[in-house]
Amino acid sequence: MRRERCDRPVRLAGLIGRVALVAIVCLVLLSALWSTFAPNYTRAVVSVSRPLFRLVERPDVSIVQAQGDEIWIYRDLGGGRAAPFTWFDRYTFFAVIPLLSLMLATPGLTLRKRVIRVGAAWFALFIVHVAYLIASVELAYAAVGLTEVGAFGARTLDGWQTFVRILWEAAPVLIWVSFTAGAWNKQLRRIRLARRIDREPTPVRPVKAEG
């Protein structure tokens, strides 16, 4: 005989399905708010990146401006003149939305831990976006010959451009994994424990004789 189960064992497929469903719902809802939120986020990225551009450029030639939900980079030509060089559209930093959706959908977090980790993950991605803005502009200068390519030549430049692009695209997933690995490990331990308990047979208890 086997003992009756106290509750239904946790299934990995069901857990992943619930997480995916919650993440999709959050993604849809947050995406609808992006057009309202994007200008504020863009201005924040510009505000932090401006002094950093001055640190990495000698001389300081980049003029960074937030225009609504877009970022425009102008190059200072001297004599009070400036020419537009490149721009970043409203979806450059859209990765904030899938990151927040994944963080909100992650199971096994208390409200306090969830709020703290969402804020920390958001800040980490913000730093990545500031670094991406600066790196992509400086690499673009080198690609068109406005700055020195360096001792390693164009091949290294192409490699750096590829690396920056990959980091920009992969950052939300990497940040999500790093901030939720503990919660996922806890859920997986629960699943393994439930399966082990479900497989263990219960010793047959002797039945007391009547009479």
Secondary structure, 3 states (H helix, E strand, C coil): CCCCCCCCCCCHHHHHHHHHHHHHHHHHHHHHHHHHHHHHHHHHHHHHHHHHHHHHCCCCCEEEEEECCEEEEEEEEECCEEEEEEEECCCCCCCHHHHHHHHHHCCCCCHHHHHHHHHHHHHHHHHHHHHHHHHHHHHHHHHCCCCCCCCCHHHHHHHHHHHHHHHHHHHHHHHHHHHHHHHHHHHHHHHHHHHHHHHCCCCCCCCCCCC
